[in-house]
């Protein structure tokens, strides 16, 4: 399977891995709003009240699963290792 690591693919996986909405609901939302970060962020906001993956990390990092690709793409967790 040829999988390109894009912000949209990361957001798609993040939403499903955290069960924010079902795959059917996610696909329907993307069909209506388009496969772009605005649509993903609307879905994240609808499900969590937060506006983005980065905001979820800042406010609720212990309550959501952030895989290594998401952490690397957004540079999440780097501040913690620098402080120690």
Order of alpha helices (4+ residues) and beta strands (2+ residues): alpha-alpha-alpha-alpha-alpha-alpha
